[in-house]
């Protein structure tokens, strides 16, 4: 898959997750955010960083098992990105 396709998929998953969250579909949103994180780990884009910041803000709003699991993954990806930036 080309980098442009991966970036497009990254953005699509983030937008879908945000919409699902807005409509109260928290577990589905967490699944979509998980797919976003799958791509985000290997990409470095300004748009991806913006979506990641939104995800971090949203993940503190509704505590549930799915959200707690996602929070662990968010922290792991944030650590990974911090290490990559420092290189």
FENQUI-V111952 format. One record per residue. N is the residue number from 1. RES is the residue in three letters. SS is DSSP state (alpha for helix, beta for strand, coil for the rest). NEAR is the number of other C-alpha atoms within 12 Angstrom. D_LAST is the distance of its C-alpha to the last C-alpha in Angstrom with 2 decimals. Layout:
# FENQUI-V111952
N|RES|SS|NEAR|D_LAST, N|RES|SS|NEAR|D_LAST
This chain:
# FENQUI-V111952
1|UNK|coil|9|25.93, 2|UNK|coil|9|24.64, 3|UNK|alpha|15|21.59, 4|UNK|alpha|14|24.21, 5|UNK|alpha|13|26.13, 6|UNK|alpha|24|23.23, 7|UNK|alpha|28|22.44, 8|UNK|alpha|21|26.17, 9|UNK|alpha|26|26.43, 10|UNK|alpha|35|23.59, 11|UNK|alpha|30|25.52, 12|UNK|alpha|23|28.84, 13|UNK|alpha|31|27.91, 14|UNK|alpha|38|26.72, 15|UNK|alpha|26|29.91, 16|UNK|alpha|27|32.06, 17|UNK|alpha|33|30.60, 18|UNK|alpha|31|31.25, 19|UNK|alpha|20|34.79, 20|UNK|alpha|21|35.47, 21|UNK|alpha|26|34.42, 22|UNK|alpha|16|36.67, 23|UNK|coil|13|39.57, 24|UNK|coil|15|39.06, 25|UNK|coil|19|37.92, 26|UNK|alpha|28|35.27, 27|UNK|alpha|25|34.94, 28|UNK|alpha|24|34.76, 29|UNK|alpha|30|32.13, 30|UNK|alpha|38|30.04, 31|UNK|alpha|25|30.43, 32|UNK|alpha|31|29.37, 33|UNK|alpha|42|26.34, 34|UNK|alpha|31|25.47, 35|UNK|alpha|26|25.69, 36|UNK|alpha|37|23.51, 37|UNK|alpha|40|20.81, 38|UNK|alpha|25|21.27, 39|UNK|alpha|30|20.27, 40|UNK|alpha|38|17.74, 41|UNK|coil|29|15.47, 42|UNK|coil|18|15.01, 43|UNK|coil|29|15.28, 44|UNK|coil|24|13.62, 45|UNK|coil|21|16.63, 46|UNK|alpha|14|18.02, 47|UNK|alpha|21|21.10, 48|UNK|alpha|31|19.36, 49|UNK|alpha|26|17.62, 50|UNK|alpha|18|21.15, 51|UNK|alpha|29|22.72, 52|UNK|alpha|38|20.29, 53|UNK|alpha|21|21.22, 54|UNK|alpha|21|24.86, 55|UNK|alpha|36|24.53, 56|UNK|alpha|29|23.25, 57|UNK|alpha|16|26.24, 58|UNK|alpha|28|28.69, 59|UNK|coil|32|27.76, 60|UNK|coil|19|29.20, 61|UNK|coil|17|32.55, 62|UNK|coil|22|34.40, 63|UNK|coil|16|34.06, 64|UNK|coil|15|35.10, 65|UNK|alpha|14|34.17, 66|UNK|alpha|23|32.34, 67|UNK|alpha|30|30.41, 68|UNK|alpha|21|29.52, 69|UNK|alpha|20|28.22, 70|UNK|alpha|33|26.15, 71|UNK|alpha|28|24.82, 72|UNK|alpha|20|23.46, 73|UNK|alpha|28|21.65, 74|UNK|alpha|33|20.36, 75|UNK|alpha|21|18.89, 76|UNK|alpha|19|17.26, 77|UNK|alpha|28|15.72, 78|UNK|alpha|22|14.62, 79|UNK|alpha|15|12.86, 80|UNK|alpha|20|11.20, 81|UNK|alpha|23|10.18, 82|UNK|alpha|15|8.95, 83|UNK|alpha|12|6.68, 84|UNK|alpha|14|5.51, 85|UNK|alpha|11|5.49, 86|UNK|alpha|8|3.80, 87|UNK|coil|7|0.00
